[in-house]
Amino acid sequence: MKKSVVIVSVLVGLLLIFGFFAYNYVYHSQHRNVGAETATVTIKATSIAQQFQSDLPSANANYLDKVVMVSGSVTAIDGSNIILDATVNCVMNSPIQPKIGQQLSIKGRVVGYDDFLGELKLDQCIIIQ
């Protein structure tokens, strides 16, 4: 009886230690700072969207999860989202109110292309110009 209690206690202790380290890894590890990274490419919004529309696998290989600087004209603003040239949806880090038609350069991480809406999605975006 005592031997099984010791084994169960050791297993519970190991499980708690593992849970503690897993929690710290997930919730307290360093997050990626896109604002501090340099952009791998500077491109026009219509050009990068065209690449995703014409050859999605190749564009994913070139841009997915990479930091890019996209320039274009603001066509819509929806809360913290800015749409450039009706093709690139940028989720901003901080709220900002540019004007419709304003030319901007925005740096952000490419999250993916939405076939249904025909939009390229960027997150952690900051305005460069």
N, C-alpha and C positions, 0 to 999 in steps of 0.2 A: 504494500500500500504506500509506504513512504517513498519508494523508488519511483512510482508513477506520479506522485505529487511533485517530486523534484524535476522529473522530465517535463511535465506540463508547465511548471513554473519557469524553467529555462526557455521553453518554446514561446511562452507568452512574453517573456523578457526580450527575446530576440525579435519577436514580431513588433513590440513597442519601439525598439531601437531602429529597426528597419523603417517603420512608419514615421518616426521623427526625422530621419534623414531624407526620406522621400518627400515629406512635407516641406522641409527647408529647401530642397532642390527645386521643387515646383514653384513655391510662392516667394522665395527670397533670393533666387539666383538673379544675376545681372541681366537686365533686358536690353535688347538691341536699341542703340541710339542712332536712328536714321539721320537725324539732324547733324550729327558729328561725322558721319561717313561721307566720303566723296562719291559723287555720282559716277557710275560706270559708263554712262552715255548721256549726251544731251541731244534731245530730239524734239521735233514738233509733234503736237498731239495727234494731228491727222495722220502723220507718217507712221507712228508706232501703232495706232489703231488699225491702219491698213495692213501692217505686217501680221497682226493677230487675226484679222479677217481672212487674209489670203493663205496663210500657212500657220495654223495654230500650234502644231507640235514644235516646229522650228522656233517660233516666237517664244513659246514657253521655255525652251532650252536656253534661249538667249537672254530673256528678261525676268523670268519668274523668280521672285524672292530677291531681286537685285534692286539697288538704289539707282533711280534714273531721275534726270531733270527734264521735265516736259514743259514746253512753252506753247501758249495758245491764247485764244480770246475767251473770256468768261462768257458762257452762254446761259448758265443757270446757277442759282445759289439756293441750297436747301439745307438750312440749319448749319451744320459744320461741314457740309459737302459743297464742293465747288466743281462744276462741270466745265471742262475746257473743250471748245470746238464741238460740243455735243457728242464727244467720243470718249473722253477720259474723265472718270469720276474720282475726285481727290477728297479723301477724308482727312480733314485738317486736325492737327494736334491742338491748336488753340483757335477760339472763335475769331473770325475776321470778316469784315464786310467789304469786299471789293465791289466795284460797280460792273454791271452787265456791259460787255463790250471791251472791258479793260484788258490789256495784254499783260499776261503774267508768266513768270517762270516758276514752276513748283517742283520741289524735290520730294520724292516719296518712294516707298517700297512697292513694287509691283506684286499685287495679290493674285490677279488672274483676269481672265476675259469672260464677260457675261454674254454668251451667244444670244440669249433671249432679248436683252436690252441693247445689244451691240455696243457695250461700253467696256473699256479697260478700267480696272479698279486699282487704285493706289491707296495705301494707308500711311499713317504717321507722316503726313505731308506738312511741309513748311514752305512759305513763300520766300523765294530768293529775290525776286525783283518785282 
